[in-house]
Amino acid sequence: GVQQTILFFSQEDVPVSMGILLDLSGSMRGKIEQVNKAAAAFIHANNPQDQVFLIGFNEDVELLQDFTGDIDEIADALENTVVMGSTAIYDAVYLGVQKAHTGTNPKKAIVLITDGVDRESYYTLDDMVSKVQESDVQVFVVGFLDPIKNKGLFSGWSKTVPEKARDALVRIAEETGGKAFFPNQVSEIHTIVSEIASALRNQYSIGYFSSNGARDGSFRRVKIEIAGADAAGNKLRHRRGYYAPKADVTQKLERSSD
């Protein structure tokens, strides 16, 4: 709620430490071939200095390929995927964010491709949202969800399963400044991954030192607005906030003894 002074601003194409999180549950059987081709094309479209890892998930989450700059290694891992089982989306995102955070490149992101509703995760949606809020990893989502049907007059206000799934995926992406896509056909994924690749290579960095110096570990909401005559014609996506650092125990003891 307090205006801040911008001290750093740039636009640059910097390398990304990035993960592809691929749903390998049984319901992906009819989609996996096109998804794999699109994922391979997506990697080719990125910065040659990017490092990429691949996670496959059904009810379990498995690192199929560790960080690599070798496109052929990712392509081999994609070709060897097997679809079966149920879906643990939140676990995959939680662990994918952890993995991306260990990357050495300045920008970090994950791309989640799924067609399901979470059914098997140990982590809850709130656990996972807290994880993405405290990280610097941008999340993009491609969700092949069942269409949301028009509700009848007496259907009540409760949300359907596809609606809840869509809301969860949108929430994950928007908290990180990413975007959620919901294609009607699998063939649309090629256009979507091109858009994600373009977005990762065309971003602005804005920096400031917070005027709130309290090291209390609280979540600080961030709001960014575009000024100028043509501002209304632009859509802005950005990280919704961050957790302030916490004072360590030593500092607390020193203050309490003064």
N, C-alpha and C positions, 0 to 999 in steps of 0.2 A: 503493500500500500504506500510505499515511499519512493518517489522518483529517484533514480540513480544516475550518476554521471558515467557515460560511456567513455572508456579509456582505450579500448582496442576494437578495431573493426577491420575485417579483411574478407576477401573472396579468393579462394584458392583451391586447386585440385590437389589434395594431399592423399597419400596412400591410406588405405583402410585395412584394419584388422577385422575380418568379417566371417560370420558363420552362416551357413545355410542349414536350416532345421527342417528336415523332410519327414512328413507323416508317412509312415510305412504300414499303417493299419490296413486290415483286409479291405476296407471300403475304397481304398485308393487304387485297387487293382486295375480298373479301367482307365485310370488317369496317369499312371506313373510314367509311361513311356514319353508322353508329351511334356510332363513336368521335368523329367530328367534332361530332355533336349533343351528346354527353356533355361534350366539352371546352368547348363554348360554354356549356352549362349550368353547368359548373364555374366558369367565369370570372364568370358572373352571380352566383353564390353567394358570391363573395369580397368582401372589403372594397372599397368604391368607390374608395379611395385606392391600391389595389394598382397596380403597374405590371407588365405581362406582355409576354413575348416568345415567339415561336413558332419552333421549329427543326424542319425536316423532314429525315429521313435515310433513305437506302438504302445504297449503297456510298459515297456522298458525303454530306456534312453541309452543310446550307444554312440560313442565317438567313432565314426566310420573312417575319417581321415583327419589327422592333426593338421595344424597350421602348415601351409605350403604355398609356395609361389609357382609351383609346377601344375599347370592346367591339366596335364595328362593324368596326374595322380588323382585329381578330383574326378575327372571323367571316368577313370577306372572304377573308382568307388561308387559312382552313380550307376554304372552298368551292372554292378554286382548286388544291387539292392534287392531285397525280397520283401513282399508285402504280405502281412498276416497279423492277426491279433486285434487288440482294442487300442484305445488312444489315451495318452498321458501328456496333453499339451502343456499344462502349466509346469510340469517337471522339466520338460524339454526346454521351455523358455528360461526357466530359472537357471538350469545348468548351462544353457547356451550363453546367457549373459555373463555368468561366471567365467566361462572359457574365453569369450571375446574380450573381457576386461584384462586378461593376461597378455593380449597382443601387444606388440611393440610399436605399432604405427599410431600416429596421433589421433586418428579418427577410428571409431569402433561401431560396428553395426551387426545386426542379425536379420536374416530374412526367413520368416516362418511360412511354410507352405503346408496347409492342412485342409481336410474336408470334413472334419468331425467336431463333435462335442466332447469336451474333456470328461473321461469316465474313470480314469485309473490313477490320477496324480496323488502323490503324497502331499505336495504343496497346494494350498488353497489359492484362489484368485487374489485375495488380499495379500497373501504372502508374496506372490509373484509380482504384484504391482509395487509393493514396497521395495522389492529387489531392483526393479527397473528404475524406480525413482532415485535410489541411492547410487546407481551406476551412471556411467557416461556413455552407455551403449544405446544407439538408436535402433528401434525395432520397426521393421516393415512386415506386414502380414498379407498373405494371399489366402483367402478363405473360400473354398468351394462348398458353401453351405446350401442346405435345402432352401427353396424359395419361401419367403414369409407370406403366408396366406392372409387374405383380407378377413378380418374378424367379423362375426355376425353381431347383431344388435345385442344379443343376450350372452355373449361370450365372456363378459367381465373384463377386468383390467389386468388380469394376470398375463405375464409374457409367455410366449411359446418357447420351446426348446431352441429353435433356430434364432429367435429374437435374443434370448439370453446369451447364446454363443456369439452372435454378432456384436452385442454390446460389450462382451468381455474382450474380444479381439480389438475392437475400436479403442477401448480404454487402454489396453496395453500399448498400442501404437502411439496414441495421442499424448500419453504421458511423457514419451521420449522424443517427441518431435517427428516421429515417423508417420506412416500412413497405412491404413487398412484398405485392401481392395477385395471386392466380392464379385468375381466374374460370373456370368451366367453360363459360359461355356469354357471348357478346358483350353480351347484354342486361343482364348484371350490372354492366356498367361504370357505369351511371347511379347505382346505389347506392354504388359504390366512390368515384366522384369526389365525391359528397356527403359521404362519410366523410372524405375527404382535406381537403375545404374546411372541414369542422367541426374537424378536427384542427389545421389551420393557424390557426384563429381562437380556439382554446382550448388554449393552452400555458402552461407556467410557465417563468420565467427564474430561474436560480439562479447566483449569482456568488460567487467567492472569490479571494483572492490566494494563490497556491501557496506553501507553506512551503519548497518546493525552489526556491531562487533562482538555480540554475545556468542560465546562458544558453548551453546546449549544443546546441540544435536537436534534442533527442531527442524521441521520441514518448512522451507520458505517457498512460497508460490512466486512465480515470475510471470509478468505480463509484458508483452512487447507489442507496441503499436507502430504502424507506418505513418509518417507524416507526409504531407504534400497533396497537391491537387488531384493526383491520380491514385491516391492511396486506396480508395474504395474499390478499385478494379483489381487489386492484388489480394491473393489468399496467402496468409502467413502460417507456417507450421514451425513450432519451436518446443523445446523442452519446457514442461509446465512448472518445473521447480527443482529444488535440490535440498539435501540435508546439510545443515550447517555443521561444521566440525565440532567435536566435543573436546573440552579441556581435559588433559590427561590427569591421572591421579596425582602425579608429582606436583603439578601446578596447583591443584586444589589444596594439597597439604601445605605448600609454601604460603598460599594466601591465608589459610586458616591459622598459621603459626605467627603471622605478622602482627 
